[in-house]
Amino acid sequence: MAKKKHSCEEDAALARRRETLLQAAARVSRNVASILDPDQLLEQTVDIICDEFGFYYAGVFLIDETGEWAVLRAGRGEPGRKMVEAGHKLKVDGHSMIGRATGEHRALIALDVGEEPVHFKNPYLPNTHSEMALPLIVGNELIGALTVQSEEIAAFTEDDIVVLQGMADQLAIAIKNARLHQENRRLLARAQRRARLLEAAAQVGREATSILDLDELLNKVVDIICDAYGFYYAGVFLVDEKGEWAVLRAGHGEPGRKMVEAGHKLKVGGLSMIGTAIAQRKARIALDVGEEPVHFKNPYLPYTRSEMALPLVIGDQVIGAMTVQSMEEAAFSDEDIASLQAMADQVAVAIRNAQLLKDLEEAHKELVRTKTFEAIATSTLEAIHWIGNKALPITTSVEGLREDLAAFRKVDAERVDSMMEDLEIIDESAHLIFQVREHIIGPAREMRPGPVMAEDVLRDAVIALGLDEGPVAFRVAEDLPRVLADPLHLSRAFTYVLTNAVEAVEALEEPHIGIEIIPAGDFVAVRITDNGPAIPAEVLDKIWAPFFTTKGRRHAGLGLSATMQIIRQMEGKAKVENLPQGGVMVELMLPIFDERRPEVELPEELEVLLLDDDDPWSRFVVEALEEAGNTVKRATVLEKPERYHLIIVDDVMAEGDSTQLLRDLRRAGVVKKTVVVASRLGPEEATRLLQYGAKDVRPKPYDEVGLADLLTLAEKPEV
């Protein structure tokens, strides 16, 4: 009887303990559910757990980006603070309680850590005798783990796991919610900033078309840019009559006034961002001017940390450049680059209008020319204003939200579906903004023609659009000559035509897009066909016109007009026709490159790793380098990168992932000898790729001259 009585008392004690744990777990869940700041959530969670349960210590680990380490983000008391500051982390699936819990996705108990083979001996927590590690999982995603520790031996039971794991699950959801809330706030801030950028661009456009006094215009522009964007400084330089110097004509604030009065000027092509941007006719970005070799150290602007120099181009003439500067490192985003370049294009047109006005008053011929430029500026302003109106529905960014929301569908399906519908609206509006901006501004930027493999640029465009595994069939003639083109602009033209073809066949059960590349006299003919509906005969001669579309309001009607502008600038030809068997063909005639290039000698005895598919461009590189006496390894996966003198990464691959390869190269510590090449290299793409730490980002070289220039980046072998 005594034994039975003892058993009943024991059961009662266990029930009371279970009730206590459940009540404490409920209080913890209520407390953490209301905290939306991730750092505050984690810091308060460990204190709440210890206070409610009476534990010696609690800590929260989160899985890092690599998925290999559980990093301590919050810990109880002074030991926790010291470990967080020391960057304490444990290997996932490693030799620790946290490691096993994260690796096996299950809770673990150590009743006596002194006897536990996988317990991490922590000098910061010498009094720990029992430990429980609980994985933090939302859906199928492991986000981290929770450790709770006691000074008592055998402080935890298997029954405790059920209660505490339930609390851990609630904590995991709270962490996920807090992260999502923080990301929403960040994206909202980005959207608000983007709206301000577009408003500023529209304001500059309005001022540019309404002010015809050059000095008034330039001073107004620099003030608007600094006020709207919050930049430290902005200035406008104009090239002098001899084309040798860029002279500062307007600068923001007192430093700008002093420099204008002092006649501040910079050598075109000299050691400065402005001089280089004008000479090269392309934007220059210095995310850290302390590391930039061509940055002019300006005593009037001692706090500059980031600078962007944007050429002011009208047709084939560079009339000056605009500088914008910030006191922060890496201050410029993709949105800043695009909108500021758009503004620079607007300012260039307005400057030319203002300059011409002084001369056009003397003759009717000059007056007609003035009206032409005013019409160009007005139509461009209307387009930018239209873009601004399209931006109004944007309240946040779509990137990453769909995947995050999908994880919560089981929690609140109705709300998730509603938010998904909102995201579709946002996505459509954002797509229109980008499309119109690129159609209008992109073709107007200066071309840098040279020898180009049309097939390589076209295949890259197909892969970038995700069509390499879709309804696309190539027919390419052997030994194609190179064409005379700017690869970035050519890629844009191909992308516009391919996008039209995809939209034409997207509703068909058996869609087909054909691509034929063949020589045609002095040209290379690129023919892109689809089996979609024919174009009505009455509109065939209108489809190249700006803003003309037969596809509804969600299309801007600018793709084919931009294509025609690009092909004409290359001195090529373009036409569209309905096919007798049905469908449509767009033919782009690209002039053959027939200029003589200087002979070059490629370096010898280099070991080069080429991360690319087996395609015409990579075969050209391998053949040229091996003939010169170098060793080339072509691959789409990374293996022993440290042995090579130079690593070349193609930005677009069908079989590999260039972004992941760049991450792997950075982890391997070899980015300083890595160069990324791209057929569609614009400022936004270059900035994105440089963020991975590559040594340089270059346009793809399509002949030995360009290849020799690329190889100057190689670390020469020791003699």
Secondary structure, DSSP 8 states (H G I E B T S, - for coil): -HHHHHHHHHHHHHHHHHHHHHHHHHHHHHHHHT---HHHHHHHHHHHHHHHHT-SEEEEEEE-TTSSEEEEEEESHHHHHHHHHTT-EEETTSSSHHHHHHHHTS-EEES-GGG-TT----TT-TT--EEEEEEEEETTEEEEEEEEEESSTT---HHHHHHHHHHHHHHHHHHHHHHHHHHHHHHHHHHHHHHHHHHHHHHHHHHHHH---HHHHHHHHHHHHHHHH--SEEEEEEE-TTSSEEEEEEESHHHHHHHHHTT-EEETTSSSHHHHHHHHTS-EEESSGGG-TT----TT-TT--EEEEEEEEETTEEEEEEEEEESSTT---HHHHHHHHHHHHHHHHHHHHHHHHHHHTT-HHHHHHHHHHHHHHHHHHHHHHHHHHHHTT--S--TTHHHHHHTTTTT-HHHHHHHHHHHHHHHHHHHHHHHHHHHHHGGGS----EEE-HHHHHHHHHHHTT-TTSSEEEEE-SS---EEE-HHHHHHHHHHHHHHHHHHHTT-SS--EEEEEEEETTEEEEEEEE-S----GGGTTTTTSTT--SS-TT--S-HHHHHHHHHHHTT-EEEEEE-TTSSEEEEEEEEB------------S-EEEEES-SSHHHHHHHHHHHHTT-EEEEESS---GGG-SEEEEES--SSS-HHHHHHHHHHTT-GGGEEEEESS--HHHHHHHHTTT-SEEEE---SHHHHHHHHTTS-----
